[in-house]
Every structure is written in C-alpha cells, then in structure tokens.
Amino acid sequence: MMNEIPDPRPYKAQVEVTFPTPTQAKHAMDVLSVDGELGDKVIKTFAIVPSTESGDGSGVIMRV
C-alpha cells in the first residue's frame, strides 16, 4: 500500500470567461491578477487560450 500525501488544497474551481478579442482578455487578466489573496490558502492562476466556441476563431478565453 502506498502512502499518499493528502492534497493541502482539496477544493478547486476553474472559471472560463470568453472575450471577443485577445486585448480585452489581457486587460481583464491584468486587472484581476493584481488583487492579493487574504492568505496562503488560495492560489490563483490565469491563462489566455484560444476559444473553440467562436466560429471565426477570433475569440479567446481567460481561465482563472
């Protein structure tokens, strides 16, 4: 039997927000990323990825 180390952060969430342009997604990411957390129990990561939902391929998604 392997001894597994419990995850210190067992609760996780991912939010995806679609923006019509990469510029808007980058602006939103810049605004949200400056907010500090109240403690060391929360970790925020941001990513901007291409949207597969937009028909013309111009939309982007900001993942938080």
C-alpha positions as CSV (number, residue, x, y, z in Angstrom):
1,M,0.0,0.0,0.0
2,M,1.4,3.4,-1.0
3,N,1.3,6.3,1.4
4,E,-0.4,9.1,-0.4
5,I,0.1,12.7,0.7
6,P,-3.2,14.4,1.1
7,D,-3.8,17.5,-1.1
8,P,-3.4,20.6,1.1
9,R,-5.9,22.3,-1.2
10,P,-8.7,19.8,-1.9
11,Y,-11.2,22.3,-3.2
12,K,-10.5,23.6,-6.7
13,A,-12.5,25.6,-9.2
14,Q,-11.9,26.8,-12.7
15,V,-13.7,29.7,-14.3
16,E,-13.7,30.4,-18.0
17,V,-14.7,33.8,-19.4
18,T,-14.9,34.3,-23.2
19,F,-13.8,37.6,-24.6
20,P,-14.3,38.7,-28.2
21,T,-10.7,39.9,-28.6
22,P,-7.3,39.0,-27.1
23,T,-6.8,42.6,-26.0
24,Q,-9.9,42.5,-23.8
25,A,-8.9,39.2,-22.3
26,K,-5.4,40.5,-21.5
27,H,-6.9,43.7,-19.9
28,A,-9.2,41.6,-17.7
29,M,-6.3,39.3,-16.7
30,D,-4.1,42.4,-15.8
31,V,-6.9,43.9,-13.7
32,L,-7.7,40.7,-11.8
33,S,-4.2,39.5,-11.2
34,V,-3.1,42.5,-9.1
35,D,-5.6,41.5,-6.3
36,G,-3.7,39.9,-3.5
37,E,-5.1,37.0,-1.6
38,L,-6.0,37.1,2.1
39,G,-3.8,34.2,3.0
40,D,-1.6,31.4,1.7
41,K,-4.6,29.0,1.3
42,V,-5.7,30.4,-2.1
43,I,-3.7,30.2,-5.3
44,K,-4.9,32.0,-8.4
45,T,-3.6,31.2,-11.8
46,F,-4.5,32.9,-15.1
47,A,-4.3,31.7,-18.7
48,I,-5.5,33.1,-22.0
49,V,-6.3,30.3,-24.5
50,P,-8.0,30.3,-27.9
51,S,-11.7,29.8,-27.9
52,T,-13.1,26.8,-29.8
53,E,-16.6,28.2,-29.4
54,S,-16.2,31.2,-31.7
55,G,-16.9,30.3,-35.3
56,D,-14.4,32.7,-36.8
57,G,-11.6,31.8,-34.4
58,S,-11.2,35.3,-33.1
59,G,-12.5,34.8,-29.5
60,V,-10.3,34.0,-26.6
61,I,-10.9,32.5,-23.1
62,M,-9.4,33.7,-19.9
63,R,-9.1,30.8,-17.5
64,V,-9.0,31.6,-13.8
